[in-house]
Amino acid sequence: MNNSCTATYCDTLGVDSLGNLIYKNTGGFTLNVMNPNAIGLEESPLPEFKVYPNPASDYLTISYGETELKNLEWSLADLNGAIRKKSQMLQKATTELTIPVRELNSGLYILTIYHNKLAVSHLKVRIL
C-alpha cells in the first residue's frame, strides 16, 4: 500500500529584475517545480579532511578518517596563487598523507585536495 499523496498545480509566476511580481497576461516566465527525487546526481560522500599540525614547521599531515581513498592529489599555493608544492597522483588506498614543508618559506598557504582530479577541499595552513 502506497502511503503518499501527490498534487499537481499549474500557474504562471513572474518576477521582474527588482523582485516585483508580474501579474498574469503581462509577460514574465514559467516556473516548473519538479520532484527533487526524480532529478539530480548521486554523490558519494567524501570524508572530512583534517590537517595537523597547523601551524607546521617540518611536516603537514592530512588525515581523512577510516575511509581509504585512491587517486588523491594535493597542492600548496601561496596567497598570490603560485603553487609552491604539489603531489603526484597516489594510486594506493590510504587514510593519511604526510607532506614535508621544511623547505617552504614561512607564511600562509592554501592546501587544495583533489580526488579523481576534482578539487574537494581547500584549507588554510600556516608554515613556520
Backbone as XML, in Angstrom:
<?xml version="1.0"?>
<chain id="A" units="angstrom">
  <residue number="1" name="MET">
    <atom name="N" x="0.839" y="-1.170" z="0.000"/>
    <atom name="CA" x="0.000" y="0.000" z="0.000"/>
    <atom name="C" x="0.888" y="1.239" z="0.000"/>
  </residue>
  <residue number="2" name="ASN">
    <atom name="N" x="0.583" y="2.188" z="-0.860"/>
    <atom name="CA" x="1.350" y="3.409" z="-1.002"/>
    <atom name="C" x="0.752" y="4.491" z="-0.103"/>
  </residue>
  <residue number="3" name="ASN">
    <atom name="N" x="1.523" y="4.951" z="0.887"/>
    <atom name="CA" x="1.033" y="5.959" z="1.829"/>
    <atom name="C" x="1.535" y="7.352" z="1.474"/>
  </residue>
  <residue number="4" name="SER">
    <atom name="N" x="1.452" y="7.711" z="0.223"/>
    <atom name="CA" x="1.868" y="9.054" z="-0.159"/>
    <atom name="C" x="0.774" y="9.694" z="-0.998"/>
  </residue>
  <residue number="5" name="CYS">
    <atom name="N" x="0.813" y="11.002" z="-1.059"/>
    <atom name="CA" x="-0.153" y="11.704" z="-1.884"/>
    <atom name="C" x="0.586" y="12.712" z="-2.747"/>
  </residue>
  <residue number="6" name="THR">
    <atom name="N" x="0.042" y="13.012" z="-3.858"/>
    <atom name="CA" x="0.647" y="13.986" z="-4.752"/>
    <atom name="C" x="-0.426" y="14.923" z="-5.252"/>
  </residue>
  <residue number="7" name="ALA">
    <atom name="N" x="-0.022" y="16.085" z="-5.658"/>
    <atom name="CA" x="-0.936" y="17.060" z="-6.236"/>
    <atom name="C" x="-0.198" y="17.800" z="-7.329"/>
  </residue>
  <residue number="8" name="THR">
    <atom name="N" x="-0.915" y="18.226" z="-8.312"/>
    <atom name="CA" x="-0.337" y="18.997" z="-9.394"/>
    <atom name="C" x="-1.105" y="20.290" z="-9.526"/>
  </residue>
  <residue number="9" name="TYR">
    <atom name="N" x="-0.377" y="21.380" z="-9.612"/>
    <atom name="CA" x="-0.986" y="22.687" z="-9.789"/>
    <atom name="C" x="-0.133" y="23.467" z="-10.782"/>
  </residue>
  <residue number="10" name="CYS">
    <atom name="N" x="-0.723" y="23.992" z="-11.797"/>
    <atom name="CA" x="0.000" y="24.754" z="-12.803"/>
    <atom name="C" x="-0.474" y="26.197" z="-12.792"/>
  </residue>
  <residue number="11" name="ASP">
    <atom name="N" x="0.470" y="27.108" z="-12.774"/>
    <atom name="CA" x="0.167" y="28.525" z="-12.833"/>
    <atom name="C" x="1.418" y="29.237" z="-13.318"/>
  </residue>
  <residue number="12" name="THR">
    <atom name="N" x="1.282" y="30.498" z="-13.653"/>
    <atom name="CA" x="2.410" y="31.294" z="-14.117"/>
    <atom name="C" x="2.747" y="32.324" z="-13.064"/>
  </residue>
  <residue number="13" name="LEU">
    <atom name="N" x="4.038" y="32.441" z="-12.771"/>
    <atom name="CA" x="4.530" y="33.389" z="-11.803"/>
    <atom name="C" x="5.609" y="34.201" z="-12.482"/>
  </residue>
  <residue number="14" name="GLY">
    <atom name="N" x="5.525" y="35.509" z="-12.376"/>
    <atom name="CA" x="6.528" y="36.362" z="-12.978"/>
    <atom name="C" x="7.117" y="37.303" z="-11.957"/>
  </residue>
  <residue number="15" name="VAL">
    <atom name="N" x="8.416" y="37.531" z="-12.053"/>
    <atom name="CA" x="9.109" y="38.447" z="-11.158"/>
    <atom name="C" x="10.063" y="39.264" z="-12.017"/>
  </residue>
  <residue number="16" name="ASP">
    <atom name="N" x="10.031" y="40.602" z="-11.869"/>
    <atom name="CA" x="10.954" y="41.425" z="-12.651"/>
    <atom name="C" x="12.322" y="41.473" z="-11.973"/>
  </residue>
  <residue number="17" name="SER">
    <atom name="N" x="13.261" y="42.217" z="-12.540"/>
    <atom name="CA" x="14.633" y="42.241" z="-12.024"/>
    <atom name="C" x="14.737" y="42.845" z="-10.628"/>
  </residue>
  <residue number="18" name="LEU">
    <atom name="N" x="13.736" y="43.554" z="-10.183"/>
    <atom name="CA" x="13.728" y="44.116" z="-8.832"/>
    <atom name="C" x="13.009" y="43.224" z="-7.829"/>
  </residue>
  <residue number="19" name="GLY">
    <atom name="N" x="12.476" y="42.093" z="-8.297"/>
    <atom name="CA" x="11.772" y="41.166" z="-7.421"/>
    <atom name="C" x="10.291" y="41.448" z="-7.296"/>
  </residue>
  <residue number="20" name="ASN">
    <atom name="N" x="9.766" y="42.366" z="-8.115"/>
    <atom name="CA" x="8.335" y="42.677" z="-8.079"/>
    <atom name="C" x="7.547" y="41.657" z="-8.891"/>
  </residue>
  <residue number="21" name="LEU">
    <atom name="N" x="6.394" y="41.283" z="-8.397"/>
    <atom name="CA" x="5.541" y="40.309" z="-9.062"/>
    <atom name="C" x="4.958" y="40.887" z="-10.344"/>
  </residue>
  <residue number="22" name="ILE">
    <atom name="N" x="5.032" y="40.099" z="-11.421"/>
    <atom name="CA" x="4.413" y="40.481" z="-12.695"/>
    <atom name="C" x="3.124" y="39.680" z="-12.799"/>
  </residue>
  <residue number="23" name="TYR">
    <atom name="N" x="2.016" y="40.359" z="-12.944"/>
    <atom name="CA" x="0.716" y="39.692" z="-12.966"/>
    <atom name="C" x="0.488" y="38.982" z="-14.294"/>
  </residue>
  <residue number="24" name="LYS">
    <atom name="N" x="-0.443" y="38.011" z="-14.273"/>
    <atom name="CA" x="-0.766" y="37.222" z="-15.454"/>
    <atom name="C" x="-1.065" y="38.122" z="-16.648"/>
  </residue>
  <residue number="25" name="ASN">
    <atom name="N" x="-0.755" y="37.590" z="-17.813"/>
    <atom name="CA" x="-1.024" y="38.237" z="-19.096"/>
    <atom name="C" x="-0.224" y="39.525" z="-19.290"/>
  </residue>
  <residue number="26" name="THR">
    <atom name="N" x="0.822" y="39.735" z="-18.510"/>
    <atom name="CA" x="1.674" y="40.910" z="-18.722"/>
    <atom name="C" x="3.110" y="40.498" z="-19.021"/>
  </residue>
  <residue number="27" name="GLY">
    <atom name="N" x="3.336" y="39.260" z="-19.379"/>
    <atom name="CA" x="4.684" y="38.778" z="-19.654"/>
    <atom name="C" x="5.238" y="38.046" z="-18.449"/>
  </residue>
  <residue number="28" name="GLY">
    <atom name="N" x="6.493" y="37.694" z="-18.494"/>
    <atom name="CA" x="7.121" y="37.002" z="-17.375"/>
    <atom name="C" x="7.686" y="35.661" z="-17.809"/>
  </residue>
  <residue number="29" name="PHE">
    <atom name="N" x="7.710" y="34.737" z="-16.905"/>
    <atom name="CA" x="8.268" y="33.421" z="-17.197"/>
    <atom name="C" x="7.451" y="32.357" z="-16.493"/>
  </residue>
  <residue number="30" name="THR">
    <atom name="N" x="7.723" y="31.108" z="-16.828"/>
    <atom name="CA" x="7.037" y="29.973" z="-16.223"/>
    <atom name="C" x="7.985" y="29.287" z="-15.246"/>
  </residue>
  <residue number="31" name="LEU">
    <atom name="N" x="7.502" y="28.999" z="-14.074"/>
    <atom name="CA" x="8.269" y="28.300" z="-13.051"/>
    <atom name="C" x="7.734" y="26.881" z="-12.958"/>
  </residue>
  <residue number="32" name="ASN">
    <atom name="N" x="8.582" y="25.905" z="-13.265"/>
    <atom name="CA" x="8.202" y="24.499" z="-13.164"/>
    <atom name="C" x="8.861" y="23.912" z="-11.927"/>
  </residue>
  <residue number="33" name="VAL">
    <atom name="N" x="8.069" y="23.417" z="-10.991"/>
    <atom name="CA" x="8.589" y="22.775" z="-9.788"/>
    <atom name="C" x="8.569" y="21.283" z="-10.031"/>
  </residue>
  <residue number="34" name="MET">
    <atom name="N" x="9.750" y="20.655" z="-9.850"/>
    <atom name="CA" x="9.858" y="19.225" z="-10.133"/>
    <atom name="C" x="10.223" y="18.480" z="-8.858"/>
  </residue>
  <residue number="35" name="ASN">
    <atom name="N" x="9.913" y="17.223" z="-8.827"/>
    <atom name="CA" x="10.232" y="16.353" z="-7.708"/>
    <atom name="C" x="11.754" y="16.234" z="-7.597"/>
  </residue>
  <residue number="36" name="PRO">
    <atom name="N" x="12.341" y="16.650" z="-6.473"/>
    <atom name="CA" x="13.799" y="16.570" z="-6.354"/>
    <atom name="C" x="14.316" y="15.139" z="-6.333"/>
  </residue>
  <residue number="37" name="ASN">
    <atom name="N" x="13.466" y="14.176" z="-6.017"/>
    <atom name="CA" x="13.894" y="12.782" z="-6.018"/>
    <atom name="C" x="13.937" y="12.199" z="-7.420"/>
  </residue>
  <residue number="38" name="ALA">
    <atom name="N" x="13.339" y="12.888" z="-8.375"/>
    <atom name="CA" x="13.280" y="12.374" z="-9.733"/>
    <atom name="C" x="14.415" y="12.912" z="-10.594"/>
  </residue>
  <residue number="39" name="ILE">
    <atom name="N" x="15.119" y="13.932" z="-10.106"/>
    <atom name="CA" x="16.212" y="14.512" z="-10.883"/>
    <atom name="C" x="17.453" y="14.605" z="-10.021"/>
  </residue>
  <residue number="40" name="GLY">
    <atom name="N" x="18.594" y="14.850" z="-10.616"/>
    <atom name="CA" x="19.828" y="15.071" z="-9.866"/>
    <atom name="C" x="20.839" y="13.971" z="-10.088"/>
  </residue>
  <residue number="41" name="LEU">
    <atom name="N" x="21.960" y="14.111" z="-9.413"/>
    <atom name="CA" x="23.058" y="13.168" z="-9.500"/>
    <atom name="C" x="23.293" y="12.550" z="-8.134"/>
  </residue>
  <residue number="42" name="GLU">
    <atom name="N" x="23.649" y="11.292" z="-8.131"/>
    <atom name="CA" x="24.004" y="10.658" z="-6.871"/>
    <atom name="C" x="25.445" y="11.025" z="-6.556"/>
  </residue>
  <residue number="43" name="GLU">
    <atom name="N" x="25.695" y="11.416" z="-5.338"/>
    <atom name="CA" x="27.030" y="11.788" z="-4.922"/>
    <atom name="C" x="27.535" y="10.798" z="-3.891"/>
  </residue>
  <residue number="44" name="SER">
    <atom name="N" x="28.822" y="10.504" z="-3.982"/>
    <atom name="CA" x="29.407" y="9.668" z="-2.943"/>
    <atom name="C" x="30.090" y="10.608" z="-1.959"/>
  </residue>
  <residue number="45" name="PRO">
    <atom name="N" x="29.696" y="10.558" z="-0.702"/>
    <atom name="CA" x="30.250" y="11.500" z="0.272"/>
    <atom name="C" x="31.731" y="11.241" z="0.514"/>
  </residue>
  <residue number="46" name="LEU">
    <atom name="N" x="32.488" y="12.318" z="0.637"/>
    <atom name="CA" x="33.900" y="12.225" z="0.961"/>
    <atom name="C" x="34.069" y="12.517" z="2.443"/>
  </residue>
  <residue number="47" name="PRO">
    <atom name="N" x="35.109" y="11.967" z="3.035"/>
    <atom name="CA" x="35.326" y="12.220" z="4.460"/>
    <atom name="C" x="35.781" y="13.657" z="4.691"/>
  </residue>
  <residue number="48" name="GLU">
    <atom name="N" x="35.713" y="14.085" z="5.925"/>
    <atom name="CA" x="36.230" y="15.401" z="6.295"/>
    <atom name="C" x="37.746" y="15.298" z="6.394"/>
  </residue>
  <residue number="49" name="PHE">
    <atom name="N" x="38.428" y="16.221" z="5.751"/>
    <atom name="CA" x="39.882" y="16.224" z="5.781"/>
    <atom name="C" x="40.359" y="17.046" z="6.968"/>
  </residue>
  <residue number="50" name="LYS">
    <atom name="N" x="41.310" y="16.502" z="7.733"/>
    <atom name="CA" x="41.897" y="17.205" z="8.863"/>
    <atom name="C" x="43.383" y="17.375" z="8.582"/>
  </residue>
  <residue number="51" name="VAL">
    <atom name="N" x="43.890" y="18.557" z="8.897"/>
    <atom name="CA" x="45.299" y="18.853" z="8.659"/>
    <atom name="C" x="45.939" y="19.210" z="9.991"/>
  </residue>
  <residue number="52" name="TYR">
    <atom name="N" x="47.070" y="18.583" z="10.281"/>
    <atom name="CA" x="47.779" y="18.873" z="11.526"/>
    <atom name="C" x="49.257" y="18.590" z="11.345"/>
  </residue>
  <residue number="53" name="PRO">
    <atom name="N" x="50.144" y="19.154" z="12.126"/>
    <atom name="CA" x="49.884" y="20.302" z="12.982"/>
    <atom name="C" x="49.689" y="21.551" z="12.124"/>
  </residue>
  <residue number="54" name="ASN">
    <atom name="N" x="48.953" y="22.473" z="12.621"/>
    <atom name="CA" x="48.719" y="23.722" z="11.904"/>
    <atom name="C" x="48.757" y="24.849" z="12.926"/>
  </residue>
  <residue number="55" name="PRO">
    <atom name="N" x="49.832" y="25.574" z="13.022"/>
    <atom name="CA" x="50.929" y="25.735" z="12.072"/>
    <atom name="C" x="51.920" y="24.570" z="12.106"/>
  </residue>
  <residue number="56" name="ALA">
    <atom name="N" x="52.660" y="24.428" z="10.991"/>
    <atom name="CA" x="53.623" y="23.335" z="10.836"/>
    <atom name="C" x="54.993" y="23.910" z="10.512"/>
  </residue>
  <residue number="57" name="SER">
    <atom name="N" x="56.024" y="23.159" z="10.864"/>
    <atom name="CA" x="57.378" y="23.596" z="10.527"/>
    <atom name="C" x="58.141" y="22.544" z="9.726"/>
  </residue>
  <residue number="58" name="ASP">
    <atom name="N" x="57.924" y="21.268" z="9.986"/>
    <atom name="CA" x="58.632" y="20.211" z="9.267"/>
    <atom name="C" x="57.718" y="19.419" z="8.339"/>
  </residue>
  <residue number="59" name="TYR">
    <atom name="N" x="56.612" y="18.918" z="8.893"/>
    <atom name="CA" x="55.690" y="18.082" z="8.136"/>
    <atom name="C" x="54.259" y="18.513" z="8.383"/>
  </residue>
  <residue number="60" name="LEU">
    <atom name="N" x="53.424" y="18.302" z="7.394"/>
    <atom name="CA" x="51.991" y="18.552" z="7.481"/>
    <atom name="C" x="51.322" y="17.211" z="7.207"/>
  </residue>
  <residue number="61" name="THR">
    <atom name="N" x="50.376" y="16.817" z="8.015"/>
    <atom name="CA" x="49.684" y="15.546" z="7.822"/>
    <atom name="C" x="48.231" y="15.807" z="7.472"/>
  </residue>
  <residue number="62" name="ILE">
    <atom name="N" x="47.764" y="15.147" z="6.420"/>
    <atom name="CA" x="46.353" y="15.195" z="6.027"/>
    <atom name="C" x="45.754" y="13.859" z="6.437"/>
  </residue>
  <residue number="63" name="SER">
    <atom name="N" x="44.717" y="13.920" z="7.254"/>
    <atom name="CA" x="44.050" y="12.709" z="7.714"/>
    <atom name="C" x="42.608" y="12.736" z="7.227"/>
  </residue>
  <residue number="64" name="TYR">
    <atom name="N" x="42.118" y="11.594" z="6.777"/>
    <atom name="CA" x="40.732" y="11.524" z="6.325"/>
    <atom name="C" x="40.040" y="10.297" z="6.864"/>
  </residue>
  <residue number="65" name="GLY">
    <atom name="N" x="40.191" y="10.101" z="8.166"/>
    <atom name="CA" x="39.420" y="9.096" z="8.885"/>
    <atom name="C" x="39.692" y="7.671" z="8.479"/>
  </residue>
  <residue number="66" name="GLU">
    <atom name="N" x="38.660" y="6.865" z="8.542"/>
    <atom name="CA" x="38.795" y="5.437" z="8.286"/>
    <atom name="C" x="38.548" y="5.073" z="6.828"/>
  </residue>
  <residue number="67" name="THR">
    <atom name="N" x="38.121" y="6.043" z="6.027"/>
    <atom name="CA" x="37.842" y="5.766" z="4.625"/>
    <atom name="C" x="39.136" y="5.758" z="3.835"/>
  </residue>
  <residue number="68" name="GLU">
    <atom name="N" x="39.380" y="4.703" z="3.079"/>
    <atom name="CA" x="40.554" y="4.649" z="2.234"/>
    <atom name="C" x="40.210" y="5.226" z="0.872"/>
  </residue>
  <residue number="69" name="LEU">
    <atom name="N" x="41.026" y="6.174" z="0.418"/>
    <atom name="CA" x="40.790" y="6.815" z="-0.869"/>
    <atom name="C" x="41.963" y="6.580" z="-1.803"/>
  </residue>
  <residue number="70" name="LYS">
    <atom name="N" x="41.652" y="6.406" z="-3.068"/>
    <atom name="CA" x="42.672" y="6.335" z="-4.110"/>
    <atom name="C" x="42.585" y="7.610" z="-4.932"/>
  </residue>
  <residue number="71" name="ASN">
    <atom name="N" x="43.589" y="7.820" z="-5.749"/>
    <atom name="CA" x="43.610" y="8.941" z="-6.686"/>
    <atom name="C" x="43.519" y="10.294" z="-6.006"/>
  </residue>
  <residue number="72" name="LEU">
    <atom name="N" x="44.239" y="10.453" z="-4.892"/>
    <atom name="CA" x="44.299" y="11.739" z="-4.217"/>
    <atom name="C" x="45.512" y="12.515" z="-4.703"/>
  </residue>
  <residue number="73" name="GLU">
    <atom name="N" x="45.334" y="13.814" z="-4.840"/>
    <atom name="CA" x="46.422" y="14.732" z="-5.142"/>
    <atom name="C" x="46.263" y="15.930" z="-4.230"/>
  </residue>
  <residue number="74" name="TRP">
    <atom name="N" x="47.296" y="16.739" z="-4.113"/>
    <atom name="CA" x="47.221" y="17.945" z="-3.300"/>
    <atom name="C" x="48.154" y="18.980" z="-3.890"/>
  </residue>
  <residue number="75" name="SER">
    <atom name="N" x="47.876" y="20.248" z="-3.552"/>
    <atom name="CA" x="48.796" y="21.325" z="-3.920"/>
    <atom name="C" x="48.795" y="22.352" z="-2.804"/>
  </residue>
  <residue number="76" name="LEU">
    <atom name="N" x="49.947" y="22.985" z="-2.605"/>
    <atom name="CA" x="50.100" y="24.075" z="-1.650"/>
    <atom name="C" x="50.405" y="25.332" z="-2.449"/>
  </residue>
  <residue number="77" name="ALA">
    <atom name="N" x="49.539" y="26.327" z="-2.318"/>
    <atom name="CA" x="49.728" y="27.585" z="-3.043"/>
    <atom name="C" x="49.897" y="28.713" z="-2.036"/>
  </residue>
  <residue number="78" name="ASP">
    <atom name="N" x="50.759" y="29.671" z="-2.390"/>
    <atom name="CA" x="50.881" y="30.839" z="-1.520"/>
    <atom name="C" x="49.684" y="31.751" z="-1.745"/>
  </residue>
  <residue number="79" name="LEU">
    <atom name="N" x="49.610" y="32.849" z="-0.995"/>
    <atom name="CA" x="48.437" y="33.716" z="-1.083"/>
    <atom name="C" x="48.378" y="34.513" z="-2.383"/>
  </residue>
  <residue number="80" name="ASN">
    <atom name="N" x="49.438" y="34.464" z="-3.184"/>
    <atom name="CA" x="49.410" y="35.073" z="-4.513"/>
    <atom name="C" x="48.905" y="34.091" z="-5.567"/>
  </residue>
  <residue number="81" name="GLY">
    <atom name="N" x="48.645" y="32.858" z="-5.160"/>
    <atom name="CA" x="48.120" y="31.842" z="-6.068"/>
    <atom name="C" x="49.181" y="30.983" z="-6.723"/>
  </residue>
  <residue number="82" name="ALA">
    <atom name="N" x="50.453" y="31.249" z="-6.436"/>
    <atom name="CA" x="51.534" y="30.451" z="-7.023"/>
    <atom name="C" x="51.640" y="29.118" z="-6.298"/>
  </residue>
  <residue number="83" name="ILE">
    <atom name="N" x="51.601" y="28.028" z="-7.054"/>
    <atom name="CA" x="51.723" y="26.695" z="-6.455"/>
    <atom name="C" x="53.181" y="26.471" z="-6.095"/>
  </residue>
  <residue number="84" name="ARG">
    <atom name="N" x="53.421" y="26.256" z="-4.818"/>
    <atom name="CA" x="54.778" y="26.064" z="-4.300"/>
    <atom name="C" x="55.156" y="24.597" z="-4.166"/>
  </residue>
  <residue number="85" name="LYS">
    <atom name="N" x="54.155" y="23.748" z="-4.082"/>
    <atom name="CA" x="54.419" y="22.319" z="-3.911"/>
    <atom name="C" x="53.159" y="21.566" z="-4.302"/>
  </residue>
  <residue number="86" name="LYS">
    <atom name="N" x="53.323" y="20.396" z="-4.938"/>
    <atom name="CA" x="52.164" y="19.553" z="-5.249"/>
    <atom name="C" x="52.612" y="18.114" z="-5.346"/>
  </residue>
  <residue number="87" name="SER">
    <atom name="N" x="51.638" y="17.217" z="-5.286"/>
    <atom name="CA" x="51.965" y="15.793" z="-5.320"/>
    <atom name="C" x="51.685" y="15.202" z="-6.681"/>
  </residue>
  <residue number="88" name="GLN">
    <atom name="N" x="52.216" y="14.037" z="-6.851"/>
    <atom name="CA" x="51.812" y="13.197" z="-7.961"/>
    <atom name="C" x="50.596" y="12.411" z="-7.494"/>
  </residue>
  <residue number="89" name="MET">
    <atom name="N" x="49.849" y="11.828" z="-8.412"/>
    <atom name="CA" x="48.665" y="11.068" z="-8.032"/>
    <atom name="C" x="49.064" y="9.853" z="-7.198"/>
  </residue>
  <residue number="90" name="LEU">
    <atom name="N" x="48.311" y="9.632" z="-6.137"/>
    <atom name="CA" x="48.540" y="8.461" z="-5.289"/>
    <atom name="C" x="47.654" y="7.325" z="-5.771"/>
  </residue>
  <residue number="91" name="GLN">
    <atom name="N" x="48.242" y="6.219" z="-6.129"/>
    <atom name="CA" x="47.465" y="5.084" z="-6.629"/>
    <atom name="C" x="46.973" y="4.173" z="-5.516"/>
  </residue>
  <residue number="92" name="LYS">
    <atom name="N" x="47.709" y="4.100" z="-4.408"/>
    <atom name="CA" x="47.294" y="3.170" z="-3.357"/>
    <atom name="C" x="46.269" y="3.809" z="-2.432"/>
  </residue>
  <residue number="93" name="ALA">
    <atom name="N" x="45.442" y="3.000" z="-1.842"/>
    <atom name="CA" x="44.433" y="3.481" z="-0.896"/>
    <atom name="C" x="45.118" y="3.727" z="0.446"/>
  </residue>
  <residue number="94" name="THR">
    <atom name="N" x="44.814" y="4.845" z="1.047"/>
    <atom name="CA" x="45.411" y="5.216" z="2.324"/>
    <atom name="C" x="44.443" y="6.100" z="3.098"/>
  </residue>
  <residue number="95" name="THR">
    <atom name="N" x="44.689" y="6.290" z="4.396"/>
    <atom name="CA" x="43.825" y="7.155" z="5.214"/>
    <atom name="C" x="44.577" y="8.359" z="5.745"/>
  </residue>
  <residue number="96" name="GLU">
    <atom name="N" x="45.858" y="8.483" z="5.382"/>
    <atom name="CA" x="46.662" y="9.581" z="5.882"/>
    <atom name="C" x="47.785" y="9.864" z="4.897"/>
  </residue>
  <residue number="97" name="LEU">
    <atom name="N" x="48.171" y="11.127" z="4.825"/>
    <atom name="CA" x="49.217" y="11.546" z="3.898"/>
    <atom name="C" x="50.101" y="12.566" z="4.608"/>
  </residue>
  <residue number="98" name="THR">
    <atom name="N" x="51.426" y="12.421" z="4.522"/>
    <atom name="CA" x="52.356" y="13.344" z="5.153"/>
    <atom name="C" x="53.094" y="14.133" z="4.084"/>
  </residue>
  <residue number="99" name="ILE">
    <atom name="N" x="53.158" y="15.464" z="4.273"/>
    <atom name="CA" x="53.790" y="16.359" z="3.308"/>
    <atom name="C" x="54.962" y="17.056" z="3.992"/>
  </residue>
  <residue number="100" name="PRO">
    <atom name="N" x="56.185" y="16.929" z="3.450"/>
    <atom name="CA" x="57.298" y="17.690" z="4.013"/>
    <atom name="C" x="57.188" y="19.160" z="3.601"/>
  </residue>
  <residue number="101" name="VAL">
    <atom name="N" x="57.309" y="20.076" z="4.582"/>
    <atom name="CA" x="57.149" y="21.508" z="4.297"/>
    <atom name="C" x="58.345" y="22.331" z="4.792"/>
  </residue>
  <residue number="102" name="ARG">
    <atom name="N" x="59.388" y="21.689" z="5.236"/>
    <atom name="CA" x="60.547" y="22.379" z="5.817"/>
    <atom name="C" x="61.164" y="23.387" z="4.848"/>
  </residue>
  <residue number="103" name="GLU">
    <atom name="N" x="61.169" y="23.091" z="3.560"/>
    <atom name="CA" x="61.822" y="23.963" z="2.580"/>
    <atom name="C" x="60.978" y="25.173" z="2.166"/>
  </residue>
  <residue number="104" name="LEU">
    <atom name="N" x="59.731" y="25.247" z="2.610"/>
    <atom name="CA" x="58.862" y="26.375" z="2.251"/>
    <atom name="C" x="59.132" y="27.580" z="3.153"/>
  </residue>
  <residue number="105" name="ASN">
    <atom name="N" x="58.944" y="28.771" z="2.596"/>
    <atom name="CA" x="59.064" y="29.992" z="3.384"/>
    <atom name="C" x="57.931" y="30.070" z="4.394"/>
  </residue>
  <residue number="106" name="SER">
    <atom name="N" x="58.176" y="30.745" z="5.509"/>
    <atom name="CA" x="57.123" y="30.969" z="6.499"/>
    <atom name="C" x="56.004" y="31.786" z="5.882"/>
  </residue>
  <residue number="107" name="GLY">
    <atom name="N" x="54.771" y="31.468" z="6.261"/>
    <atom name="CA" x="53.632" y="32.231" z="5.775"/>
    <atom name="C" x="52.378" y="31.390" z="5.686"/>
  </residue>
  <residue number="108" name="LEU">
    <atom name="N" x="51.336" y="31.988" z="5.124"/>
    <atom name="CA" x="50.061" y="31.303" z="4.936"/>
    <atom name="C" x="50.002" y="30.685" z="3.554"/>
  </residue>
  <residue number="109" name="TYR">
    <atom name="N" x="49.394" y="29.515" z="3.479"/>
    <atom name="CA" x="49.245" y="28.781" z="2.228"/>
    <atom name="C" x="47.824" y="28.230" z="2.137"/>
  </residue>
  <residue number="110" name="ILE">
    <atom name="N" x="47.410" y="27.928" z="0.934"/>
    <atom name="CA" x="46.130" y="27.258" z="0.696"/>
    <atom name="C" x="46.448" y="25.837" z="0.238"/>
  </residue>
  <residue number="111" name="LEU">
    <atom name="N" x="45.983" y="24.872" z="1.011"/>
    <atom name="CA" x="46.134" y="23.466" z="0.664"/>
    <atom name="C" x="44.871" y="23.027" z="-0.057"/>
  </residue>
  <residue number="112" name="THR">
    <atom name="N" x="45.016" y="22.610" z="-1.300"/>
    <atom name="CA" x="43.876" y="22.115" z="-2.071"/>
    <atom name="C" x="44.033" y="20.610" z="-2.229"/>
  </residue>
  <residue number="113" name="ILE">
    <atom name="N" x="42.983" y="19.886" z="-1.914"/>
    <atom name="CA" x="42.985" y="18.428" z="-2.029"/>
    <atom name="C" x="42.080" y="18.046" z="-3.194"/>
  </residue>
  <residue number="114" name="TYR">
    <atom name="N" x="42.587" y="17.174" z="-4.059"/>
    <atom name="CA" x="41.859" y="16.718" z="-5.242"/>
    <atom name="C" x="41.575" y="15.229" z="-5.108"/>
  </residue>
  <residue number="115" name="HIS">
    <atom name="N" x="40.383" y="14.829" z="-5.505"/>
    <atom name="CA" x="40.023" y="13.410" z="-5.581"/>
    <atom name="C" x="39.514" y="13.156" z="-6.986"/>
  </residue>
  <residue number="116" name="ASN">
    <atom name="N" x="40.154" y="12.245" z="-7.684"/>
    <atom name="CA" x="39.812" y="11.962" z="-9.084"/>
    <atom name="C" x="39.822" y="13.236" z="-9.929"/>
  </residue>
  <residue number="117" name="LYS">
    <atom name="N" x="40.860" y="14.066" z="-9.720"/>
    <atom name="CA" x="41.116" y="15.298" z="-10.489"/>
    <atom name="C" x="40.171" y="16.459" z="-10.164"/>
  </residue>
  <residue number="118" name="LEU">
    <atom name="N" x="39.258" y="16.309" z="-9.206"/>
    <atom name="CA" x="38.349" y="17.391" z="-8.819"/>
    <atom name="C" x="38.738" y="17.925" z="-7.450"/>
  </residue>
  <residue number="119" name="ALA">
    <atom name="N" x="38.791" y="19.255" z="-7.311"/>
    <atom name="CA" x="39.100" y="19.860" z="-6.021"/>
    <atom name="C" x="37.951" y="19.576" z="-5.060"/>
  </residue>
  <residue number="120" name="VAL">
    <atom name="N" x="38.260" y="18.962" z="-3.930"/>
    <atom name="CA" x="37.220" y="18.599" z="-2.965"/>
    <atom name="C" x="37.380" y="19.309" z="-1.628"/>
  </residue>
  <residue number="121" name="SER">
    <atom name="N" x="38.521" y="19.979" z="-1.413"/>
    <atom name="CA" x="38.717" y="20.673" z="-0.150"/>
    <atom name="C" x="39.789" y="21.742" z="-0.314"/>
  </residue>
  <residue number="122" name="HIS">
    <atom name="N" x="39.563" y="22.901" z="0.320"/>
    <atom name="CA" x="40.538" y="23.995" z="0.370"/>
    <atom name="C" x="40.725" y="24.346" z="1.841"/>
  </residue>
  <residue number="123" name="LEU">
    <atom name="N" x="41.976" y="24.264" z="2.312"/>
    <atom name="CA" x="42.243" y="24.515" z="3.719"/>
    <atom name="C" x="43.383" y="25.524" z="3.855"/>
  </residue>
  <residue number="124" name="LYS">
    <atom name="N" x="43.267" y="26.412" z="4.846"/>
    <atom name="CA" x="44.335" y="27.361" z="5.137"/>
    <atom name="C" x="45.334" y="26.694" z="6.079"/>
  </residue>
  <residue number="125" name="VAL">
    <atom name="N" x="46.620" y="26.797" z="5.747"/>
    <atom name="CA" x="47.666" y="26.270" z="6.617"/>
    <atom name="C" x="48.736" y="27.335" z="6.802"/>
  </residue>
  <residue number="126" name="ARG">
    <atom name="N" x="49.382" y="27.284" z="7.935"/>
    <atom name="CA" x="50.459" y="28.224" z="8.232"/>
    <atom name="C" x="51.748" y="27.445" z="8.390"/>
  </residue>
  <residue number="127" name="ILE">
    <atom name="N" x="52.768" y="27.903" z="7.687"/>
    <atom name="CA" x="54.091" y="27.293" z="7.769"/>
    <atom name="C" x="54.979" y="28.230" z="8.575"/>
  </residue>
  <residue number="128" name="LEU">
    <atom name="N" x="55.675" y="27.674" z="9.574"/>
    <atom name="CA" x="56.571" y="28.476" z="10.428"/>
    <atom name="C" x="57.985" y="28.460" z="9.888"/>
  </residue>
</chain>
